[in-house]
Amino acid sequence: MRITFKTSSGDREFASSEIARIVLAKPAAGAATGSTSSLTPPTGAGTSVSPKQAWTSTGITVKKGEVITFNASGEVQLSGEANDIATPSGSKTGRRAAGSQLPNVLAGGLIGRIGNNPPFGIGSQATITMPAAGQLFLGVNDDGFDDNRGEFRVDIQRTANRR
């Protein structure tokens, strides 16, 4: 008996005597399959924000009242569903994630937090007066991170304080 496997580099045939075991398994959520979409890659050399963790440290300490400008790019996939895509502004389908940091903000949107203070929405392009002093963290507004993929890239610039 012969077994043929179809691969991206062509068919491979094996004799049954060459095979000790065959294991069939369902791909893990978010694993590369034919149904996943192509994500728009981020541009620029800013801070990389992974959708696989709640918060990413920027390494920047801000002062309360300091004005910061954020410019973000890229896309993230928020589940195993190929069309569950978000830009830094949030879900392309308008979906929200009830268990996320900001349930009233679109799922997948870029969010920030200073230290352990409450999170705030950022989106694609925003100039925000910092509500507190401390270390600045960035994240993706989602209620689960294991099945996510993609990346946001965020350019962060300090601007003149508002008076």
C-alpha positions as a LaTeX table, in Angstrom:
\begin{tabular}{lrrr}
\hline
Residue & $x$ (\AA) & $y$ (\AA) & $z$ (\AA) \\
\hline
Met1 & 0.00 & 0.00 & 0.00 \\
Arg2 & 1.21 & 3.53 & $-0.80$ \\
Ile3 & 0.17 & 6.81 & 0.81 \\
Thr4 & 0.41 & 10.13 & $-1.00$ \\
Phe5 & 0.64 & 13.50 & 0.75 \\
Lys6 & $-0.07$ & 16.64 & $-1.24$ \\
Thr7 & 2.35 & 19.42 & $-0.22$ \\
Ser8 & 3.14 & 22.90 & $-1.48$ \\
Ser9 & 6.25 & 21.48 & $-3.19$ \\
Gly10 & 4.38 & 18.62 & $-4.87$ \\
Asp11 & 3.13 & 15.13 & $-4.03$ \\
Arg12 & 5.15 & 12.85 & $-1.72$ \\
Glu13 & 4.57 & 9.11 & $-1.77$ \\
Phe14 & 5.40 & 6.71 & 1.04 \\
Ala15 & 5.16 & 2.94 & 1.29 \\
Ser16 & 3.07 & 1.76 & 4.23 \\
Ser17 & 6.20 & 0.06 & 5.63 \\
Glu18 & 7.81 & 3.53 & 5.94 \\
Ile19 & 5.03 & 4.87 & 8.18 \\
Ala20 & 4.82 & 3.95 & 11.85 \\
Arg21 & 2.00 & 6.30 & 12.86 \\
Ile22 & $-0.31$ & 8.96 & 11.38 \\
Val23 & $-1.73$ & 11.56 & 13.71 \\
Leu24 & $-4.64$ & 13.69 & 12.57 \\
Ala25 & $-5.34$ & 16.82 & 14.56 \\
Lys26 & $-7.46$ & 19.92 & 14.16 \\
Pro27 & $-5.22$ & 22.99 & 13.68 \\
Ala28 & $-4.97$ & 25.24 & 16.72 \\
Ala29 & $-7.05$ & 28.42 & 16.67 \\
Gly30 & $-5.26$ & 31.05 & 14.65 \\
Ala31 & $-3.00$ & 28.50 & 12.95 \\
Ala32 & $-2.27$ & 29.14 & 9.31 \\
Thr33 & $-5.00$ & 27.58 & 7.20 \\
Gly34 & $-6.44$ & 28.30 & 3.81 \\
Ser35 & $-9.21$ & 30.41 & 5.40 \\
Thr36 & $-7.05$ & 33.07 & 7.05 \\
Ser37 & $-6.91$ & 36.50 & 5.50 \\
Ser38 & $-4.01$ & 38.65 & 4.49 \\
Leu39 & $-3.39$ & 41.41 & 6.99 \\
Thr40 & $-2.09$ & 44.83 & 6.03 \\
Pro41 & 1.39 & 45.01 & 7.56 \\
Pro42 & 2.29 & 47.96 & 9.76 \\
Thr43 & 4.58 & 50.70 & 8.49 \\
Gly44 & 7.18 & 52.83 & 10.22 \\
Ala45 & 9.69 & 52.19 & 12.93 \\
Gly46 & 7.53 & 52.88 & 15.98 \\
Thr47 & 6.55 & 50.67 & 18.90 \\
Ser48 & 5.33 & 47.21 & 17.88 \\
Val49 & 2.05 & 46.27 & 19.60 \\
Ser50 & 1.22 & 42.56 & 19.61 \\
Pro51 & $-2.43$ & 41.47 & 19.75 \\
Lys52 & $-1.30$ & 38.34 & 21.63 \\
Gln53 & $-0.89$ & 40.13 & 24.97 \\
Ala54 & $-2.99$ & 42.62 & 26.91 \\
Trp55 & $-0.36$ & 45.36 & 27.27 \\
Thr56 & 2.94 & 46.34 & 25.63 \\
Ser57 & 5.31 & 48.67 & 27.44 \\
Thr58 & 6.43 & 51.61 & 25.31 \\
Gly59 & 9.38 & 52.35 & 27.58 \\
Ile60 & 8.11 & 55.95 & 27.76 \\
Thr61 & 7.26 & 57.73 & 31.00 \\
Val62 & 4.72 & 60.55 & 30.62 \\
Lys63 & 3.67 & 63.42 & 32.86 \\
Lys64 & 0.08 & 64.27 & 33.70 \\
Gly65 & $-1.11$ & 66.94 & 31.25 \\
Glu66 & 1.62 & 66.15 & 28.71 \\
Val67 & 0.35 & 66.06 & 25.12 \\
Ile68 & 1.22 & 62.93 & 23.11 \\
Thr69 & 0.48 & 62.27 & 19.44 \\
Phe70 & $-0.06$ & 58.69 & 18.26 \\
Asn71 & 0.06 & 57.53 & 14.63 \\
Ala72 & $-0.70$ & 53.83 & 14.22 \\
Ser73 & $-0.76$ & 51.42 & 11.27 \\
Gly74 & $-1.28$ & 47.71 & 10.61 \\
Glu75 & $-4.07$ & 45.21 & 11.11 \\
Val76 & $-4.83$ & 42.42 & 13.55 \\
Gln77 & $-7.05$ & 39.36 & 13.26 \\
Leu78 & $-9.06$ & 38.93 & 16.47 \\
Ser79 & $-10.17$ & 35.30 & 16.13 \\
Gly80 & $-10.02$ & 32.28 & 13.86 \\
Glu81 & $-12.64$ & 33.95 & 11.63 \\
Ala82 & $-10.91$ & 35.31 & 8.52 \\
Asn83 & $-13.05$ & 38.47 & 8.40 \\
Asp84 & $-12.60$ & 39.37 & 12.10 \\
Ile85 & $-10.04$ & 42.09 & 11.29 \\
Ala86 & $-9.30$ & 45.35 & 13.08 \\
Thr87 & $-7.28$ & 48.42 & 12.25 \\
Pro88 & $-6.00$ & 50.64 & 15.07 \\
Ser89 & $-9.44$ & 52.37 & 14.88 \\
Gly90 & $-11.17$ & 49.07 & 15.68 \\
Ser91 & $-13.14$ & 46.21 & 14.15 \\
Lys92 & $-13.88$ & 46.59 & 10.44 \\
Thr93 & $-17.33$ & 45.02 & 11.06 \\
Gly94 & $-18.17$ & 47.32 & 13.98 \\
Arg95 & $-18.05$ & 44.53 & 16.54 \\
Arg96 & $-17.43$ & 45.16 & 20.23 \\
Ala97 & $-15.95$ & 42.79 & 22.83 \\
Ala98 & $-18.03$ & 42.82 & 26.03 \\
Gly99 & $-15.18$ & 41.44 & 28.17 \\
Ser100 & $-12.48$ & 43.79 & 26.83 \\
Gln101 & $-10.74$ & 46.65 & 28.66 \\
Leu102 & $-13.08$ & 49.17 & 26.97 \\
Pro103 & $-16.33$ & 47.33 & 26.11 \\
Asn104 & $-17.92$ & 50.44 & 24.57 \\
Val105 & $-15.01$ & 50.93 & 22.14 \\
Leu106 & $-14.71$ & 48.85 & 18.95 \\
Ala107 & $-13.00$ & 45.49 & 19.43 \\
Gly108 & $-9.39$ & 45.43 & 18.27 \\
Gly109 & $-8.83$ & 49.17 & 18.50 \\
Leu110 & $-5.56$ & 50.59 & 19.81 \\
Ile111 & $-5.85$ & 51.56 & 23.48 \\
Gly112 & $-3.49$ & 52.98 & 26.08 \\
Arg113 & $-2.95$ & 52.94 & 29.82 \\
Ile114 & $-0.62$ & 54.81 & 32.15 \\
Gly115 & 0.68 & 52.65 & 34.97 \\
Asn116 & $-2.31$ & 50.93 & 36.59 \\
Asn117 & $-4.72$ & 53.76 & 35.75 \\
Pro118 & $-7.88$ & 53.18 & 33.69 \\
Pro119 & $-7.37$ & 52.54 & 29.96 \\
Phe120 & $-8.29$ & 55.04 & 27.23 \\
Gly121 & $-8.96$ & 54.77 & 23.49 \\
Ile122 & $-6.37$ & 55.92 & 20.96 \\
Gly123 & $-7.26$ & 54.68 & 17.46 \\
Ser124 & $-5.23$ & 55.38 & 14.29 \\
Gln125 & $-4.28$ & 59.02 & 14.78 \\
Ala126 & $-4.86$ & 60.89 & 18.00 \\
Thr127 & $-3.42$ & 63.69 & 20.07 \\
Ile128 & $-4.19$ & 63.04 & 23.72 \\
Thr129 & $-3.49$ & 64.95 & 26.92 \\
Met130 & $-2.15$ & 62.38 & 29.34 \\
Pro131 & $-4.61$ & 61.80 & 32.20 \\
Ala132 & $-1.93$ & 60.65 & 34.67 \\
Ala133 & 1.83 & 60.35 & 35.18 \\
Gly134 & 3.73 & 57.10 & 34.77 \\
Gln135 & 4.77 & 54.43 & 32.29 \\
Leu136 & 2.79 & 54.37 & 29.02 \\
Phe137 & 1.42 & 51.03 & 27.84 \\
Leu138 & $-0.37$ & 50.22 & 24.57 \\
Gly139 & $-2.73$ & 47.37 & 23.84 \\
Val140 & $-5.41$ & 45.91 & 21.59 \\
Asn141 & $-8.98$ & 46.17 & 22.89 \\
Asp142 & $-9.97$ & 42.49 & 22.97 \\
Asp143 & $-11.31$ & 39.95 & 25.46 \\
Gly144 & $-8.97$ & 37.11 & 24.44 \\
Phe145 & $-5.48$ & 37.12 & 22.97 \\
Asp146 & $-4.50$ & 33.49 & 22.24 \\
Asp147 & $-6.14$ & 33.35 & 18.80 \\
Asn148 & $-5.01$ & 36.78 & 17.59 \\
Arg149 & $-2.38$ & 37.53 & 14.96 \\
Gly150 & $-0.92$ & 40.54 & 13.18 \\
Glu151 & 0.61 & 43.69 & 14.61 \\
Phe152 & 0.13 & 47.42 & 15.06 \\
Arg153 & 3.08 & 49.78 & 14.77 \\
Val154 & 2.72 & 53.06 & 16.67 \\
Asp155 & 4.78 & 56.22 & 16.27 \\
Ile156 & 4.63 & 58.21 & 19.52 \\
Gln157 & 5.61 & 61.88 & 19.63 \\
Arg158 & 5.66 & 64.33 & 22.50 \\
Thr159 & 4.10 & 67.66 & 21.52 \\
Ala160 & 3.87 & 71.04 & 23.22 \\
Asn161 & 1.69 & 71.08 & 26.31 \\
Arg162 & $-1.69$ & 72.76 & 25.97 \\
Arg163 & $-2.10$ & 75.88 & 28.08 \\
\hline
\end{tabular}
